[in-house]
Amino acid sequence: MPSAPHFKTQICRYWQQDGACSAGDKCTFAHGASELQDEIVGAPEAPAAKKSMNLAAFFPAGMVDMENPSDEE
C-alpha cells in the first residue's frame, strides 16, 4: 500500500459522478466508503543540524577577552 499521506482519504470525484474511474486500481482516491482510509500523519521533520564554529580559525592568537576585546596582552 502506498504511504502517501492523502492516499485513499477522499472519494474519487469521477467514480462519484460517473460510477467509474479511468485510473481504476491506480487511482489514489477511494472508490467507495470501503476504500476510505485515515490520513497518515508522519513524524515531524527533524530540525536541520546546527553547524559548530571553530573559533580558533577567527582568533588564531588565542583567547579574546570579551569584556575588553581591544586590549592587547
All heavy atoms as TSV, in Angstrom:
chain	resi	resn	atom	element	x	y	z
A	1	MET	N	N	0.847	-1.178	0.000
A	1	MET	CA	C	0.000	0.000	0.000
A	1	MET	C	C	0.893	1.243	0.000
A	1	MET	O	O	1.814	1.352	0.798
A	1	MET	CB	C	-0.884	-0.020	1.257
A	1	MET	CG	C	-1.724	1.231	1.387
A	1	MET	SD	S	-2.961	1.104	2.677
A	1	MET	CE	C	-2.032	1.670	4.069
A	2	PRO	N	N	0.636	2.183	-0.872
A	2	PRO	CA	C	1.432	3.413	-0.897
A	2	PRO	C	C	1.321	4.169	0.419
A	2	PRO	O	O	0.314	4.108	1.108
A	2	PRO	CB	C	0.819	4.214	-2.041
A	2	PRO	CG	C	0.161	3.203	-2.910
A	2	PRO	CD	C	-0.307	2.125	-1.982
A	3	SER	N	N	2.373	4.899	0.752
A	3	SER	CA	C	2.393	5.606	2.031
A	3	SER	C	C	2.159	7.107	1.876
A	3	SER	O	O	2.480	7.861	2.772
A	3	SER	CB	C	3.728	5.359	2.734
A	3	SER	OG	O	4.775	5.844	1.931
A	4	ALA	N	N	1.623	7.532	0.730
A	4	ALA	CA	C	1.321	8.954	0.546
A	4	ALA	C	C	0.312	9.382	1.609
A	4	ALA	O	O	-0.625	8.647	1.907
A	4	ALA	CB	C	0.766	9.200	-0.846
A	5	PRO	N	N	0.496	10.561	2.212
A	5	PRO	CA	C	-0.374	10.959	3.319
A	5	PRO	C	C	-1.843	11.085	2.957
A	5	PRO	O	O	-2.701	10.960	3.806
A	5	PRO	CB	C	0.196	12.292	3.780
A	5	PRO	CG	C	1.102	12.750	2.709
A	5	PRO	CD	C	1.515	11.553	1.921
A	6	HIS	N	N	-2.170	11.314	1.685
A	6	HIS	CA	C	-3.575	11.501	1.295
A	6	HIS	C	C	-4.129	10.314	0.512
A	6	HIS	O	O	-5.198	10.411	-0.074
A	6	HIS	CB	C	-3.721	12.785	0.471
A	6	HIS	CG	C	-3.260	13.998	1.199
A	6	HIS	ND1	N	-3.897	14.479	2.318
A	6	HIS	CD2	C	-2.203	14.816	0.993
A	6	HIS	CE1	C	-3.261	15.546	2.758
A	6	HIS	NE2	N	-2.225	15.772	1.984
A	7	PHE	N	N	-3.427	9.194	0.474
A	7	PHE	CA	C	-3.828	8.030	-0.308
A	7	PHE	C	C	-5.171	7.498	0.170
A	7	PHE	O	O	-5.326	7.104	1.319
A	7	PHE	CB	C	-2.755	6.940	-0.225
A	7	PHE	CG	C	-3.050	5.730	-1.052
A	7	PHE	CD1	C	-2.879	5.775	-2.425
A	7	PHE	CD2	C	-3.487	4.564	-0.469
A	7	PHE	CE1	C	-3.145	4.661	-3.202
A	7	PHE	CE2	C	-3.755	3.446	-1.238
A	7	PHE	CZ	C	-3.581	3.495	-2.602
A	8	LYS	N	N	-6.145	7.521	-0.722
A	8	LYS	CA	C	-7.498	6.984	-0.474
A	8	LYS	C	C	-8.191	7.633	0.727
A	8	LYS	O	O	-8.937	6.987	1.450
A	8	LYS	CB	C	-7.459	5.460	-0.302
A	8	LYS	CG	C	-6.836	4.691	-1.455
A	8	LYS	CD	C	-7.816	4.376	-2.515
A	8	LYS	CE	C	-7.159	3.526	-3.604
A	8	LYS	NZ	N	-8.023	3.259	-4.720
A	9	THR	N	N	-7.944	8.931	0.951
A	9	THR	CA	C	-8.603	9.630	2.073
A	9	THR	C	C	-9.825	10.413	1.609
A	9	THR	O	O	-10.547	10.956	2.438
A	9	THR	CB	C	-7.624	10.584	2.785
A	9	THR	OG1	O	-7.155	11.552	1.848
A	9	THR	CG2	C	-6.457	9.831	3.393
A	10	GLN	N	N	-10.042	10.499	0.304
A	10	GLN	CA	C	-11.200	11.204	-0.255
A	10	GLN	C	C	-11.813	10.340	-1.357
A	10	GLN	O	O	-11.110	9.588	-2.025
A	10	GLN	CB	C	-10.780	12.548	-0.855
A	10	GLN	CG	C	-10.226	13.519	0.135
A	10	GLN	CD	C	-9.761	14.804	-0.561
A	10	GLN	OE1	O	-10.011	15.008	-1.744
A	10	GLN	NE2	N	-9.080	15.649	0.180
A	11	ILE	N	N	-13.112	10.492	-1.544
A	11	ILE	CA	C	-13.795	9.772	-2.613
A	11	ILE	C	C	-13.390	10.361	-3.968
A	11	ILE	O	O	-13.300	11.579	-4.126
A	11	ILE	CB	C	-15.333	9.868	-2.440
A	11	ILE	CG1	C	-15.779	9.169	-1.150
A	11	ILE	CG2	C	-16.080	9.314	-3.642
A	11	ILE	CD1	C	-15.719	7.659	-1.193
A	12	CYS	N	N	-13.141	9.500	-4.932
A	12	CYS	CA	C	-12.803	9.910	-6.298
A	12	CYS	C	C	-14.002	10.627	-6.917
A	12	CYS	O	O	-15.113	10.096	-6.937
A	12	CYS	CB	C	-12.442	8.666	-7.105
A	12	CYS	SG	S	-12.229	8.960	-8.863
A	13	ARG	N	N	-13.765	11.817	-7.421
A	13	ARG	CA	C	-14.889	12.584	-7.976
A	13	ARG	C	C	-15.425	11.944	-9.252
A	13	ARG	O	O	-16.621	12.024	-9.549
A	13	ARG	CB	C	-14.506	14.036	-8.207
A	13	ARG	CG	C	-13.494	14.258	-9.292
A	13	ARG	CD	C	-13.205	15.723	-9.469
A	13	ARG	NE	N	-12.074	15.878	-10.383
A	13	ARG	CZ	C	-11.771	16.994	-10.972
A	13	ARG	NH1	N	-12.474	18.070	-10.737
A	13	ARG	NH2	N	-10.747	17.059	-11.781
A	14	TYR	N	N	-14.577	11.302	-10.051
A	14	TYR	CA	C	-15.047	10.640	-11.276
A	14	TYR	C	C	-15.898	9.418	-10.919
A	14	TYR	O	O	-16.937	9.181	-11.529
A	14	TYR	CB	C	-13.860	10.227	-12.165
A	14	TYR	CG	C	-13.018	11.412	-12.562
A	14	TYR	CD1	C	-11.745	11.596	-12.040
A	14	TYR	CD2	C	-13.510	12.365	-13.456
A	14	TYR	CE1	C	-10.981	12.687	-12.400
A	14	TYR	CE2	C	-12.748	13.472	-13.817
A	14	TYR	CZ	C	-11.485	13.626	-13.275
A	14	TYR	OH	O	-10.736	14.715	-13.628
A	15	TRP	N	N	-15.432	8.651	-9.938
A	15	TRP	CA	C	-16.191	7.480	-9.500
A	15	TRP	C	C	-17.534	7.917	-8.915
A	15	TRP	O	O	-18.556	7.286	-9.161
A	15	TRP	CB	C	-15.379	6.695	-8.456
A	15	TRP	CG	C	-16.036	5.445	-7.997
A	15	TRP	CD1	C	-15.943	4.208	-8.576
A	15	TRP	CD2	C	-16.896	5.304	-6.878
A	15	TRP	NE1	N	-16.705	3.319	-7.877
A	15	TRP	CE2	C	-17.301	3.963	-6.827
A	15	TRP	CE3	C	-17.372	6.180	-5.906
A	15	TRP	CZ2	C	-18.148	3.474	-5.843
A	15	TRP	CZ3	C	-18.213	5.704	-4.928
A	15	TRP	CH2	C	-18.600	4.363	-4.904
A	16	GLN	N	N	-17.516	9.025	-8.168
A	16	GLN	CA	C	-18.736	9.518	-7.539
A	16	GLN	C	C	-19.724	10.049	-8.584
A	16	GLN	O	O	-20.928	9.797	-8.502
A	16	GLN	CB	C	-18.397	10.606	-6.524
A	16	GLN	CG	C	-19.552	11.027	-5.648
A	16	GLN	CD	C	-19.108	11.998	-4.562
A	16	GLN	OE1	O	-18.152	12.750	-4.728
A	16	GLN	NE2	N	-19.794	11.976	-3.441
A	17	GLN	N	N	-19.235	10.777	-9.580
A	17	GLN	CA	C	-20.109	11.371	-10.601
A	17	GLN	C	C	-20.583	10.349	-11.638
A	17	GLN	O	O	-21.748	10.328	-12.017
A	17	GLN	CB	C	-19.377	12.500	-11.337
A	17	GLN	CG	C	-19.150	13.726	-10.504
A	17	GLN	CD	C	-18.252	14.747	-11.221
A	17	GLN	OE1	O	-17.787	14.539	-12.337
A	17	GLN	NE2	N	-17.989	15.856	-10.551
A	18	ASP	N	N	-19.635	9.531	-12.109
A	18	ASP	CA	C	-19.929	8.645	-13.241
A	18	ASP	C	C	-20.072	7.171	-12.858
A	18	ASP	O	O	-20.460	6.361	-13.694
A	18	ASP	CB	C	-18.826	8.763	-14.301
A	18	ASP	CG	C	-18.610	10.192	-14.757
A	18	ASP	OD1	O	-19.587	10.973	-14.754
A	18	ASP	OD2	O	-17.459	10.531	-15.112
A	19	GLY	N	N	-19.659	6.832	-11.630
A	19	GLY	CA	C	-19.697	5.425	-11.229
A	19	GLY	C	C	-18.521	4.636	-11.780
A	19	GLY	O	O	-18.450	3.427	-11.640
A	20	ALA	N	N	-17.579	5.332	-12.411
A	20	ALA	CA	C	-16.403	4.683	-12.977
A	20	ALA	C	C	-15.243	5.674	-12.990
A	20	ALA	O	O	-15.446	6.885	-13.040
A	20	ALA	CB	C	-16.685	4.212	-14.390
A	21	CYS	N	N	-14.036	5.130	-12.949
A	21	CYS	CA	C	-12.824	5.955	-12.987
A	21	CYS	C	C	-11.855	5.307	-13.962
A	21	CYS	O	O	-11.587	4.104	-13.868
A	21	CYS	CB	C	-12.211	6.040	-11.592
A	21	CYS	SG	S	-10.577	6.816	-11.539
A	22	SER	N	N	-11.333	6.085	-14.882
A	22	SER	CA	C	-10.429	5.533	-15.901
A	22	SER	C	C	-9.094	5.065	-15.305
A	22	SER	O	O	-8.408	4.250	-15.901
A	22	SER	CB	C	-10.181	6.553	-17.005
A	22	SER	OG	O	-9.543	7.703	-16.471
A	23	ALA	N	N	-8.733	5.568	-14.114
A	23	ALA	CA	C	-7.476	5.154	-13.486
A	23	ALA	C	C	-7.593	3.780	-12.818
A	23	ALA	O	O	-6.578	3.131	-12.550
A	23	ALA	CB	C	-7.035	6.192	-12.461
A	24	GLY	N	N	-8.805	3.370	-12.530
A	24	GLY	CA	C	-9.014	2.049	-11.925
A	24	GLY	C	C	-8.275	1.894	-10.603
A	24	GLY	O	O	-8.322	2.770	-9.739
A	25	ASP	N	N	-7.570	0.769	-10.458
A	25	ASP	CA	C	-6.845	0.477	-9.208
A	25	ASP	C	C	-5.668	1.424	-8.966
A	25	ASP	O	O	-5.155	1.504	-7.858
A	25	ASP	CB	C	-6.333	-0.964	-9.210
A	25	ASP	CG	C	-7.460	-1.983	-9.106
A	25	ASP	OD1	O	-8.557	-1.598	-8.644
A	25	ASP	OD2	O	-7.241	-3.146	-9.487
A	26	LYS	N	N	-5.221	2.106	-10.002
A	26	LYS	CA	C	-4.095	3.030	-9.855
A	26	LYS	C	C	-4.520	4.392	-9.314
A	26	LYS	O	O	-3.683	5.224	-8.992
A	26	LYS	CB	C	-3.370	3.204	-11.181
A	26	LYS	CG	C	-2.695	1.933	-11.653
A	26	LYS	CD	C	-2.009	2.133	-12.968
A	26	LYS	CE	C	-1.381	0.814	-13.424
A	26	LYS	NZ	N	-0.776	0.930	-14.737
A	27	CYS	N	N	-5.825	4.621	-9.196
A	27	CYS	CA	C	-6.337	5.888	-8.680
A	27	CYS	C	C	-5.971	6.021	-7.207
A	27	CYS	O	O	-6.071	5.066	-6.440
A	27	CYS	CB	C	-7.859	5.943	-8.849
A	27	CYS	SG	S	-8.582	7.514	-8.316
A	28	THR	N	N	-5.533	7.204	-6.808
A	28	THR	CA	C	-5.144	7.427	-5.408
A	28	THR	C	C	-6.322	7.862	-4.548
A	28	THR	O	O	-6.164	8.067	-3.345
A	28	THR	CB	C	-4.027	8.482	-5.314
A	28	THR	OG1	O	-4.486	9.696	-5.902
A	28	THR	CG2	C	-2.764	8.001	-6.014
A	29	PHE	N	N	-7.507	7.999	-5.178
A	29	PHE	CA	C	-8.717	8.355	-4.440
A	29	PHE	C	C	-9.540	7.093	-4.197
A	29	PHE	O	O	-9.422	6.115	-4.935
A	29	PHE	CB	C	-9.533	9.392	-5.215
A	29	PHE	CG	C	-8.842	10.724	-5.306
A	29	PHE	CD1	C	-8.034	11.033	-6.380
A	29	PHE	CD2	C	-8.995	11.664	-4.297
A	29	PHE	CE1	C	-7.381	12.254	-6.460
A	29	PHE	CE2	C	-8.351	12.897	-4.366
A	29	PHE	CZ	C	-7.555	13.186	-5.440
A	30	ALA	N	N	-10.387	7.123	-3.190
A	30	ALA	CA	C	-11.195	5.962	-2.824
A	30	ALA	C	C	-12.377	5.805	-3.767
A	30	ALA	O	O	-13.021	6.775	-4.150
A	30	ALA	CB	C	-11.695	6.121	-1.388
A	31	HIS	N	N	-12.635	4.558	-4.148
A	31	HIS	CA	C	-13.802	4.212	-4.962
A	31	HIS	C	C	-14.802	3.541	-4.038
A	31	HIS	O	O	-14.942	2.324	-4.012
A	31	HIS	CB	C	-13.411	3.294	-6.125
A	31	HIS	CG	C	-12.497	3.950	-7.096
A	31	HIS	ND1	N	-11.637	3.254	-7.906
A	31	HIS	CD2	C	-12.294	5.262	-7.398
A	31	HIS	CE1	C	-10.953	4.089	-8.676
A	31	HIS	NE2	N	-11.339	5.321	-8.378
A	32	GLY	N	N	-15.455	4.350	-3.220
A	32	GLY	CA	C	-16.447	3.847	-2.280
A	32	GLY	C	C	-15.972	3.964	-0.841
A	32	GLY	O	O	-14.770	4.090	-0.561
A	33	ALA	N	N	-16.935	3.915	0.084
A	33	ALA	CA	C	-16.636	4.074	1.508
A	33	ALA	C	C	-15.718	2.978	2.034
A	33	ALA	O	O	-14.930	3.203	2.953
A	33	ALA	CB	C	-17.936	4.100	2.301
A	34	SER	N	N	-15.789	1.797	1.438
A	34	SER	CA	C	-14.961	0.682	1.925
A	34	SER	C	C	-13.466	0.917	1.685
A	34	SER	O	O	-12.626	0.314	2.355
A	34	SER	CB	C	-15.390	-0.632	1.277
A	34	SER	OG	O	-15.185	-0.567	-0.119
A	35	GLU	N	N	-13.118	1.781	0.739
A	35	GLU	CA	C	-11.706	2.073	0.450
A	35	GLU	C	C	-11.169	3.277	1.224
A	35	GLU	O	O	-9.969	3.516	1.224
A	35	GLU	CB	C	-11.498	2.314	-1.045
A	35	GLU	CG	C	-11.620	1.088	-1.894
A	35	GLU	CD	C	-11.228	1.345	-3.351
A	35	GLU	OE1	O	-10.721	2.445	-3.671
A	35	GLU	OE2	O	-11.436	0.445	-4.155
A	36	LEU	N	N	-12.056	4.050	1.849
A	36	LEU	CA	C	-11.605	5.249	2.567
A	36	LEU	C	C	-10.682	4.875	3.717
A	36	LEU	O	O	-10.928	3.926	4.452
A	36	LEU	CB	C	-12.794	6.034	3.114
A	36	LEU	CG	C	-13.502	6.935	2.125
A	36	LEU	CD1	C	-14.745	7.541	2.770
A	36	LEU	CD2	C	-12.589	8.042	1.634
A	37	GLN	N	N	-9.619	5.642	3.852
A	37	GLN	CA	C	-8.649	5.421	4.924
A	37	GLN	C	C	-8.412	6.724	5.666
A	37	GLN	O	O	-8.662	7.807	5.151
A	37	GLN	CB	C	-7.331	4.922	4.334
A	37	GLN	CG	C	-7.485	3.605	3.622
A	37	GLN	CD	C	-6.154	3.053	3.183
A	37	GLN	OE1	O	-5.116	3.357	3.767
A	37	GLN	NE2	N	-6.169	2.226	2.159
A	38	ASP	N	N	-7.885	6.582	6.870
A	38	ASP	CA	C	-7.495	7.757	7.648
A	38	ASP	C	C	-6.226	8.335	7.052
A	38	ASP	O	O	-5.386	7.616	6.517
A	38	ASP	CB	C	-7.237	7.394	9.111
A	38	ASP	CG	C	-8.506	6.977	9.829
A	38	ASP	OD1	O	-9.582	7.475	9.461
A	38	ASP	OD2	O	-8.404	6.157	10.756
A	39	GLU	N	N	-6.083	9.647	7.156
A	39	GLU	CA	C	-4.882	10.311	6.667
A	39	GLU	C	C	-3.697	9.886	7.519
A	39	GLU	O	O	-3.778	9.815	8.734
A	39	GLU	CB	C	-5.062	11.827	6.724
A	39	GLU	CG	C	-3.976	12.582	6.019
A	39	GLU	CD	C	-4.326	14.041	5.811
A	39	GLU	OE1	O	-5.509	14.380	5.717
A	39	GLU	OE2	O	-3.396	14.834	5.754
A	40	ILE	N	N	-2.591	9.604	6.867
A	40	ILE	CA	C	-1.375	9.204	7.577
A	40	ILE	C	C	-0.683	10.458	8.094
A	40	ILE	O	O	-0.387	11.372	7.336
A	40	ILE	CB	C	-0.418	8.428	6.655
A	40	ILE	CG1	C	-1.082	7.141	6.196
A	40	ILE	CG2	C	0.897	8.145	7.351
A	40	ILE	CD1	C	-0.315	6.416	5.119
A	41	VAL	N	N	-0.443	10.492	9.384
A	41	VAL	CA	C	0.244	11.631	9.992
A	41	VAL	C	C	1.648	11.164	10.319
A	41	VAL	O	O	1.847	10.320	11.188
A	41	VAL	CB	C	-0.494	12.119	11.254
A	41	VAL	CG1	C	0.254	13.282	11.878
A	41	VAL	CG2	C	-1.920	12.509	10.916
A	42	GLY	N	N	2.621	11.719	9.597
A	42	GLY	CA	C	4.002	11.318	9.800
A	42	GLY	C	C	4.644	12.084	10.936
A	42	GLY	O	O	4.108	13.059	11.452
A	43	ALA	N	N	5.802	11.627	11.328
A	43	ALA	CA	C	6.578	12.311	12.363
A	43	ALA	C	C	7.042	13.659	11.821
A	43	ALA	O	O	7.306	13.798	10.631
A	43	ALA	CB	C	7.778	11.464	12.754
A	44	PRO	N	N	7.109	14.653	12.674
A	44	PRO	CA	C	7.594	15.957	12.193
A	44	PRO	C	C	9.031	15.846	11.712
A	44	PRO	O	O	9.791	15.009	12.184
A	44	PRO	CB	C	7.487	16.854	13.429
A	44	PRO	CG	C	7.412	15.937	14.585
A	44	PRO	CD	C	6.833	14.639	14.082
A	45	GLU	N	N	9.351	16.686	10.759
A	45	GLU	CA	C	10.713	16.667	10.235
A	45	GLU	C	C	11.702	17.109	11.298
A	45	GLU	O	O	11.428	18.001	12.092
A	45	GLU	CB	C	10.827	17.599	9.029
A	45	GLU	CG	C	10.105	17.091	7.819
A	45	GLU	CD	C	10.361	17.964	6.604
A	45	GLU	OE1	O	11.422	18.605	6.537
A	45	GLU	OE2	O	9.493	17.992	5.738
A	46	ALA	N	N	12.834	16.454	11.304
A	46	ALA	CA	C	13.876	16.808	12.263
A	46	ALA	C	C	14.468	18.164	11.864
A	46	ALA	O	O	14.632	18.453	10.686
A	46	ALA	CB	C	14.965	15.746	12.266
A	47	PRO	N	N	14.776	18.991	12.843
A	47	PRO	CA	C	15.391	20.273	12.505
A	47	PRO	C	C	16.773	20.058	11.897
A	47	PRO	O	O	17.434	19.063	12.174
A	47	PRO	CB	C	15.496	20.996	13.851
A	47	PRO	CG	C	15.370	19.938	14.878
A	47	PRO	CD	C	14.596	18.807	14.264
A	48	ALA	N	N	17.177	20.975	11.069
A	48	ALA	CA	C	18.491	20.872	10.435
A	48	ALA	C	C	19.581	20.924	11.502
A	48	ALA	O	O	19.457	21.623	12.503
A	48	ALA	CB	C	18.671	22.014	9.446
A	49	ALA	N	N	20.609	20.163	11.271
A	49	ALA	CA	C	21.720	20.136	12.219
A	49	ALA	C	C	22.404	21.497	12.254
A	49	ALA	O	O	22.588	22.145	11.221
A	49	ALA	CB	C	22.714	19.064	11.819
A	50	LYS	N	N	22.762	21.913	13.451
A	50	LYS	CA	C	23.465	23.192	13.581
A	50	LYS	C	C	24.948	22.961	13.341
A	50	LYS	O	O	25.518	21.971	13.785
A	50	LYS	CB	C	23.256	23.765	14.981
A	50	LYS	CG	C	21.833	24.184	15.242
A	50	LYS	CD	C	21.693	24.792	16.614
A	50	LYS	CE	C	20.265	25.211	16.866
A	50	LYS	NZ	N	20.095	25.763	18.197
A	51	LYS	N	N	25.524	23.885	12.641
A	51	LYS	CA	C	26.959	23.792	12.385
A	51	LYS	C	C	27.697	24.445	13.535
A	51	LYS	O	O	27.321	25.513	13.987
A	51	LYS	CB	C	27.318	24.482	11.074
A	51	LYS	CG	C	26.747	23.778	9.869
A	51	LYS	CD	C	27.179	24.476	8.604
A	51	LYS	CE	C	26.595	23.770	7.405
A	51	LYS	NZ	N	26.995	24.400	6.160
A	52	SER	N	N	28.725	23.799	13.997
A	52	SER	CA	C	29.536	24.407	15.056
A	52	SER	C	C	30.656	25.211	14.400
A	52	SER	O	O	31.063	24.949	13.273
A	52	SER	CB	C	30.118	23.338	15.976
A	52	SER	OG	O	30.950	22.473	15.250
A	53	MET	N	N	31.128	26.204	15.116
A	53	MET	CA	C	32.179	27.075	14.603
A	53	MET	C	C	33.472	26.806	15.350
A	53	MET	O	O	33.473	26.643	16.554
A	53	MET	CB	C	31.795	28.533	14.854
A	53	MET	CG	C	31.354	29.269	13.670
A	53	MET	SD	S	31.228	31.009	14.100
A	53	MET	CE	C	29.566	31.267	13.603
A	54	ASN	N	N	34.531	26.779	14.614
A	54	ASN	CA	C	35.846	26.664	15.222
A	54	ASN	C	C	36.355	28.090	15.410
A	54	ASN	O	O	36.825	28.722	14.478
A	54	ASN	CB	C	36.779	25.852	14.326
A	54	ASN	CG	C	38.144	25.695	14.935
A	54	ASN	OD1	O	38.446	26.255	15.985
A	54	ASN	ND2	N	38.987	24.924	14.280
A	55	LEU	N	N	36.238	28.607	16.637
A	55	LEU	CA	C	36.625	29.989	16.893
A	55	LEU	C	C	38.128	30.215	16.758
A	55	LEU	O	O	38.561	31.333	16.527
A	55	LEU	CB	C	36.142	30.432	18.273
A	55	LEU	CG	C	34.623	30.517	18.417
A	55	LEU	CD1	C	34.260	30.935	19.823
A	55	LEU	CD2	C	34.026	31.477	17.414
A	56	ALA	N	N	38.906	29.155	16.846
A	56	ALA	CA	C	40.352	29.307	16.676
A	56	ALA	C	C	40.672	29.800	15.264
A	56	ALA	O	O	41.679	30.460	15.046
A	56	ALA	CB	C	41.059	27.991	16.953
A	57	ALA	N	N	39.798	29.509	14.322
A	57	ALA	CA	C	40.023	29.990	12.959
A	57	ALA	C	C	39.865	31.508	12.893
A	57	ALA	O	O	40.498	32.169	12.084
A	57	ALA	CB	C	39.036	29.324	12.008
A	58	PHE	N	N	39.038	32.070	13.766
A	58	PHE	CA	C	38.832	33.513	13.788
A	58	PHE	C	C	39.821	34.221	14.708
A	58	PHE	O	O	40.147	35.366	14.505
A	58	PHE	CB	C	37.402	33.839	14.242
A	58	PHE	CG	C	36.365	33.372	13.260
A	58	PHE	CD1	C	35.626	32.230	13.504
A	58	PHE	CD2	C	36.144	34.070	12.084
A	58	PHE	CE1	C	34.671	31.803	12.605
A	58	PHE	CE2	C	35.186	33.643	11.170
A	58	PHE	CZ	C	34.457	32.507	11.435
A	59	PHE	N	N	40.265	33.537	15.752
A	59	PHE	CA	C	41.171	34.117	16.741
A	59	PHE	C	C	42.386	33.208	16.922
A	59	PHE	O	O	42.554	32.583	17.953
A	59	PHE	CB	C	40.446	34.305	18.082
A	59	PHE	CG	C	39.182	35.109	17.963
A	59	PHE	CD1	C	37.948	34.505	18.050
A	59	PHE	CD2	C	39.235	36.481	17.740
A	59	PHE	CE1	C	36.780	35.243	17.938
A	59	PHE	CE2	C	38.070	37.227	17.620
A	59	PHE	CZ	C	36.839	36.606	17.711
A	60	PRO	N	N	43.246	33.124	15.919
A	60	PRO	CA	C	44.369	32.191	15.986
A	60	PRO	C	C	45.388	32.518	17.084
A	60	PRO	O	O	46.141	31.647	17.496
A	60	PRO	CB	C	44.998	32.290	14.594
A	60	PRO	CG	C	44.538	33.595	14.048
A	60	PRO	CD	C	43.217	33.864	14.684
A	61	ALA	N	N	45.408	33.738	17.577
A	61	ALA	CA	C	46.388	34.101	18.602
A	61	ALA	C	C	45.988	33.594	19.983
A	61	ALA	O	O	46.768	33.675	20.920
A	61	ALA	CB	C	46.572	35.616	18.636
A	62	GLY	N	N	44.804	33.099	20.137
A	62	GLY	CA	C	44.397	32.577	21.442
A	62	GLY	C	C	43.084	33.187	21.898
A	62	GLY	O	O	42.277	33.647	21.105
A	63	MET	N	N	42.918	33.221	23.197
A	63	MET	CA	C	41.675	33.693	23.805
A	63	MET	C	C	41.489	35.197	23.585
A	63	MET	O	O	42.438	35.951	23.530
A	63	MET	CB	C	41.681	33.410	25.302
A	63	MET	CG	C	41.750	31.927	25.642
A	63	MET	SD	S	40.318	31.005	25.113
A	63	MET	CE	C	39.083	31.656	26.190
A	64	VAL	N	N	40.251	35.604	23.503
A	64	VAL	CA	C	39.912	37.022	23.364
A	64	VAL	C	C	39.126	37.407	24.603
A	64	VAL	O	O	38.182	36.736	24.990
A	64	VAL	CB	C	39.059	37.267	22.099
A	64	VAL	CG1	C	38.610	38.699	22.023
A	64	VAL	CG2	C	39.844	36.866	20.863
A	65	ASP	N	N	39.530	38.493	25.241
A	65	ASP	CA	C	38.818	38.995	26.419
A	65	ASP	C	C	37.576	39.714	25.907
A	65	ASP	O	O	37.665	40.805	25.346
A	65	ASP	CB	C	39.724	39.941	27.206
A	65	ASP	CG	C	39.069	40.453	28.472
A	65	ASP	OD1	O	37.879	40.137	28.711
A	65	ASP	OD2	O	39.740	41.163	29.236
A	66	MET	N	N	36.400	39.105	26.115
A	66	MET	CA	C	35.162	39.681	25.573
A	66	MET	C	C	34.757	40.951	26.297
A	66	MET	O	O	34.017	41.749	25.773
A	66	MET	CB	C	34.033	38.636	25.616
A	66	MET	CG	C	34.292	37.463	24.690
A	66	MET	SD	S	34.712	37.924	22.983
A	66	MET	CE	C	33.132	38.498	22.405
A	67	GLU	N	N	35.229	41.144	27.526
A	67	GLU	CA	C	34.914	42.368	28.245
A	67	GLU	C	C	35.745	43.539	27.714
A	67	GLU	O	O	35.296	44.670	27.703
A	67	GLU	CB	C	35.137	42.188	29.733
A	67	GLU	CG	C	34.104	41.243	30.353
A	67	GLU	CD	C	34.339	41.028	31.840
A	67	GLU	OE1	O	35.039	41.873	32.472
A	67	GLU	OE2	O	33.822	40.044	32.372
A	68	ASN	N	N	36.969	43.262	27.303
A	68	ASN	CA	C	37.869	44.279	26.757
A	68	ASN	C	C	38.522	43.741	25.487
A	68	ASN	O	O	39.717	43.475	25.466
A	68	ASN	CB	C	38.947	44.640	27.791
A	68	ASN	CG	C	38.348	45.176	29.075
A	68	ASN	OD1	O	37.619	46.145	29.046
A	68	ASN	ND2	N	38.636	44.500	30.175
A	69	PRO	N	N	37.759	43.574	24.417
A	69	PRO	CA	C	38.298	42.918	23.219
A	69	PRO	C	C	39.428	43.679	22.537
A	69	PRO	O	O	40.212	43.076	21.836
A	69	PRO	CB	C	37.075	42.794	22.283
A	69	PRO	CG	C	36.077	43.773	22.811
A	69	PRO	CD	C	36.373	43.960	24.256
A	70	SER	N	N	39.548	44.969	22.747
A	70	SER	CA	C	40.621	45.711	22.062
A	70	SER	C	C	41.915	45.733	22.862
A	70	SER	O	O	42.935	46.154	22.344
A	70	SER	CB	C	40.156	47.149	21.786
A	70	SER	OG	O	39.865	47.803	22.994
A	71	ASP	N	N	41.890	45.289	24.124
A	71	ASP	CA	C	43.111	45.267	24.928
A	71	ASP	C	C	44.047	44.168	24.437
A	71	ASP	O	O	43.652	43.064	24.168
A	71	ASP	CB	C	42.797	44.993	26.409
A	71	ASP	CG	C	42.149	46.190	27.079
A	71	ASP	OD1	O	42.106	47.263	26.451
A	71	ASP	OD2	O	41.676	46.010	28.209
A	72	GLU	N	N	45.303	44.519	24.271
A	72	GLU	CA	C	46.290	43.529	23.882
A	72	GLU	C	C	47.112	43.172	25.099
A	72	GLU	O	O	47.428	44.014	25.918
A	72	GLU	CB	C	47.186	44.101	22.793
A	72	GLU	CG	C	46.413	44.297	21.492
A	72	GLU	CD	C	47.364	44.640	20.342
A	72	GLU	OE1	O	48.530	44.285	20.417
A	72	GLU	OE2	O	46.891	45.272	19.388
A	73	GLU	N	N	47.413	41.907	25.199
A	73	GLU	CA	C	48.194	41.468	26.367
A	73	GLU	C	C	49.652	41.415	26.060
A	73	GLU	O	O	50.127	41.309	25.015
A	73	GLU	CB	C	47.694	40.086	26.814
A	73	GLU	CG	C	46.279	40.185	27.334
A	73	GLU	CD	C	45.774	38.837	27.776
A	73	GLU	OE1	O	46.559	38.030	28.281
A	73	GLU	OE2	O	44.592	38.591	27.611
